[in-house]
Amino acid sequence: MMTCNKLQILIKRFAVAAKAHYVAMEEMDAERAERQAVVISRLFEGIVREGDAGRDALLALTDDDNPAVAGMAAVYSMRYSPERCIRMLRRLAAEEGLLGFRAAMALQKWEAGEWEIG
């Protein structure tokens, strides 16, 4: 089991990567967005290896003040706490712009049974 400090570092890095992914998407930089998506996926793997502590720490990010971080945490936590994550994604889906659109698409995939993340 990883120390709490290392888990905190993984969670902070997840938040930073989620912000960077959002910026890349907004700037329509597909290559940079893909690189950040790979980083996020690898961080997620490390986080969930920590069992309940990791999943709980990631789920806590759904309450982050930054909607890009909260949304990404909701996407990656969907299988662990669907009700909470659906609420977050619905709030984001009501927003204008790319973030709202992506949240709506995530909800659509979940409801259609096509979920592949997490």
C-alpha positions as a printed NumPy array, in Angstrom:
array([[  0.   ,   0.   ,   0.   ],
       [  1.271,   3.414,  -0.958],
       [  1.806,   6.092,   1.638],
       [ -0.857,   8.74 ,   1.957],
       [  1.626,  11.337,   0.705],
       [  2.202,   9.445,  -2.552],
       [ -1.54 ,   9.089,  -3.075],
       [ -1.93 ,  12.833,  -2.554],
       [  0.747,  13.425,  -5.196],
       [ -1.083,  11.153,  -7.659],
       [ -4.344,  12.997,  -6.994],
       [ -2.682,  16.395,  -7.474],
       [ -1.1  ,  15.205, -10.711],
       [ -4.488,  13.916, -11.896],
       [ -5.962,  17.383, -11.286],
       [ -3.093,  19.098, -13.128],
       [ -3.41 ,  16.691, -16.079],
       [ -7.188,  17.201, -16.203],
       [ -6.681,  20.971, -16.438],
       [ -4.007,  20.549, -19.106],
       [ -6.277,  18.211, -21.086],
       [ -9.086,  20.759, -20.954],
       [ -6.808,  23.565, -22.153],
       [ -5.513,  21.395, -25.006],
       [ -9.083,  20.531, -26.03 ],
       [-10.125,  24.18 , -25.934],
       [ -7.123,  25.088, -28.088],
       [ -7.992,  22.189, -30.446],
       [ -4.529,  20.688, -29.929],
       [ -5.406,  17.022, -30.435],
       [ -1.858,  15.757, -29.97 ],
       [ -1.407,  17.497, -26.625],
       [ -4.892,  16.458, -25.511],
       [ -4.095,  12.828, -26.342],
       [ -0.825,  12.987, -24.395],
       [ -2.692,  14.342, -21.379],
       [ -5.353,  11.635, -21.748],
       [ -2.601,   9.005, -21.555],
       [ -1.179,  10.68 , -18.447],
       [ -4.638,  10.766, -16.854],
       [ -5.217,   7.098, -17.631],
       [ -1.883,   6.072, -16.084],
       [ -2.488,   8.199, -13.   ],
       [ -5.924,   6.623, -12.662],
       [ -4.35 ,   3.153, -12.722],
       [ -1.998,   4.14 ,  -9.902],
       [ -4.764,   5.745,  -7.907],
       [ -7.13 ,   2.762,  -8.05 ],
       [ -4.311,   0.37 ,  -7.116],
       [ -4.665,   1.991,  -3.717],
       [ -8.094,   0.424,  -3.281],
       [-10.784,   2.292,  -1.391],
       [ -8.433,   5.102,  -0.323],
       [ -7.535,   5.819,  -3.939],
       [-11.09 ,   5.613,  -5.219],
       [-12.307,   7.85 ,  -2.387],
       [ -9.577,  10.422,  -3.055],
       [-10.429,  10.509,  -6.753],
       [-14.142,  10.737,  -6.035],
       [-13.463,  13.708,  -3.749],
       [-12.141,  15.569,  -6.808],
       [-15.693,  15.621,  -8.191],
       [-16.198,  18.5  ,  -5.747],
       [-13.2  ,  20.454,  -7.075],
       [-13.797,  24.134,  -7.846],
       [-12.365,  23.647, -11.326],
       [-15.071,  22.115, -13.533],
       [-12.491,  20.414, -15.784],
       [-11.035,  18.591, -12.771],
       [-14.445,  17.763, -11.303],
       [-15.697,  16.467, -14.636],
       [-12.655,  14.297, -15.312],
       [-12.818,  12.868, -11.792],
       [-16.514,  12.11 , -12.337],
       [-15.778,  10.343, -15.613],
       [-13.103,   8.173, -14.025],
       [-15.154,   7.522, -10.861],
       [-18.427,   6.669, -12.628],
       [-18.238,   2.918, -11.962],
       [-17.531,   3.474,  -8.256],
       [-20.188,   6.058,  -7.466],
       [-22.53 ,   6.489, -10.43 ],
       [-25.155,   8.586,  -8.615],
       [-22.665,  11.194,  -7.427],
       [-20.853,  11.297, -10.763],
       [-24.064,  11.563, -12.778],
       [-25.1  ,  14.558, -10.654],
       [-21.765,  16.275, -11.378],
       [-21.886,  15.494, -15.092],
       [-25.478,  16.754, -15.336],
       [-24.42 ,  20.061, -13.77 ],
       [-21.575,  20.334, -16.27 ],
       [-23.787,  19.268, -19.187],
       [-26.018,  22.271, -18.498],
       [-23.058,  24.589, -19.187],
       [-22.215,  26.126, -22.554],
       [-19.131,  25.127, -24.476],
       [-16.958,  22.1  , -24.927],
       [-16.977,  21.025, -21.291],
       [-20.777,  20.934, -21.231],
       [-20.886,  19.061, -24.517],
       [-18.343,  16.469, -23.347],
       [-20.253,  15.962, -20.089],
       [-23.467,  15.422, -22.047],
       [-21.717,  12.868, -24.29 ],
       [-20.366,  11.037, -21.227],
       [-23.866,  10.833, -19.768],
       [-25.232,   9.597, -23.075],
       [-22.639,   6.787, -23.206],
       [-23.367,   5.8  , -19.602],
       [-27.118,   5.693, -20.197],
       [-26.64 ,   3.703, -23.417],
       [-24.531,   1.098, -21.593],
       [-21.461,   1.974, -23.666],
       [-19.254,   3.055, -20.772],
       [-15.6  ,   2.055, -21.166],
       [-13.755,   4.28 , -18.689],
       [-12.767,   3.313, -15.184]])
